[in-house]
Amino acid sequence: MRDVQTVVDGYIAMWNEPDEAERRALVAETLTEDATYVDPLMAGEGVDGITAMIGAAQEQFPGHRIRLHAGPDAHHDRVRFTWQLQDGDGAAVVTGVDFATVAEDGRLRSVTGFLEP
């Protein structure tokens, strides 16, 4: 099983990968085939659905990057971490907290995101 920090680092990397084929490979490495993602603004299912969802988010925020802000904090099969969407100058535009379940193989099975006010 992979350690949680490695999986969360992969998760952040998949959100930042602009190349669709490379992004899909990162999503498949980080999430299970039946993974789900939901936050207040979007949702995706499976590797292909989540890959496409991330691509659509990147189109809405060109030049922005996701950065790990705090965590991960994990116990049992649960993990949480805080991230920030930063503009090209590194200024935080959005902060969010994601809660995920971890599958037996160490990949994330479900992710629920919350945006901070």
Residue pairs with C-beta under 8 A, 6 or more apart in sequence:
1 104
1 105
1 106
2 106
2 107
3 106
4 72
4 74
4 79
4 102
5 72
7 30
7 79
7 102
7 106
7 107
7 108
8 68
8 71
8 72
8 79
8 81
9 68
10 26
10 29
10 30
11 30
11 31
11 98
11 100
11 108
11 111
12 66
12 67
12 68
12 83
13 26
13 30
14 23
14 26
14 27
14 30
14 54
15 54
15 57
15 66
16 65
16 66
17 23
17 26
17 54
18 58
20 51
20 55
23 51
23 54
23 55
24 47
24 48
24 51
27 47
27 50
27 51
27 54
28 47
29 107
30 107
30 108
31 37
31 47
31 50
31 107
31 108
31 109
31 111
32 103
32 105
32 107
32 108
32 109
33 46
33 47
34 45
34 46
34 109
35 45
35 46
35 47
35 50
35 107
35 108
35 109
35 110
35 111
36 43
36 44
36 45
36 109
36 110
36 111
37 43
37 44
37 45
37 50
37 53
37 110
37 111
37 113
38 111
38 112
38 113
39 96
39 98
39 112
39 113
39 114
39 115
40 113
40 114
40 115
41 115
42 53
42 56
42 57
43 53
44 50
44 52
44 53
44 54
58 64
61 85
61 93
63 87
63 88
64 85
64 86
64 87
64 88
64 93
65 85
65 86
66 83
66 84
66 85
66 86
67 83
67 84
67 86
68 81
68 82
68 83
69 81
69 82
69 83
69 84
69 95
70 81
70 82
71 79
71 80
71 81
71 82
72 79
72 80
72 81
73 79
73 80
73 81
74 80
74 102
77 101
77 102
77 103
78 99
78 100
78 101
78 102
79 99
79 100
79 101
79 102
79 108
80 97
80 98
80 99
80 100
81 97
81 98
82 95
82 96
82 97
82 98
83 95
83 96
83 97
83 98
84 92
84 93
84 94
84 95
84 96
85 92
85 93
85 94
85 95
85 96
86 92
86 93
87 93
94 115
94 116
95 115
95 116
96 113
96 114
96 115
96 116
97 113
97 114
97 116
98 111
98 112
98 113
98 114
99 111
99 112
99 113
99 114
100 108
100 109
100 110
100 111
100 112
101 108
101 109
101 110
102 108
102 109
103 109
